């Protein structure tokens, strides 16, 4: 054979991978990057060999955990636009972004491990987030809700600032008020 045949991962393998990522993400946020693969495997209900099969290095698992959160927050923008009015989609997504950033901040120590090993977990983050925000802004501008010409990168940076200032679990009420201020500043004026 001249070419290797690429097989689609088995359903149980995909479920195991998803469980491993979810458990690892939670444990990395709670306790840092030094959580053992044995503990991650045990909580995910798989053997430690399964962890190594999916993620040969700790850095691979940390990066997968981070990217899963990025994928989720970007995907939800389109899902919200399909489910609710554009203005509601934008405001709901802004809250979801704060959740994403809170997790990202919780992963700071773990992400440093990836960067120290030469990885770049943020390689496409800003671009992907910008695309998600651009879709939301396009829909809200077309609906006459937000001002045309808003720059997605400005919105992402503003949301990041809110998350840094008030992204902690005990500050959700304040973060919500700050998001409302940002949202009102983006709206069209009669």
Secondary structure, 3 states (H helix, E strand, C coil): CCCCCCCCCCHHHHHHHHHHHHHHHHHHHHHCCCCCHHHHHHHHCCCHHHHHHHCCCHHHHHHHHHHHHHHHHHHHHHHHHHHCCHHHHHHHHHHHHHHHHHHHHHCHHHHHHHHHCCCCCCCCHHHHHHHHHHHHHHHHHHCCCECCCCCHHHHHHHHHHHHHHHCCHHHHHHHHHHHHHHHHHHECCC
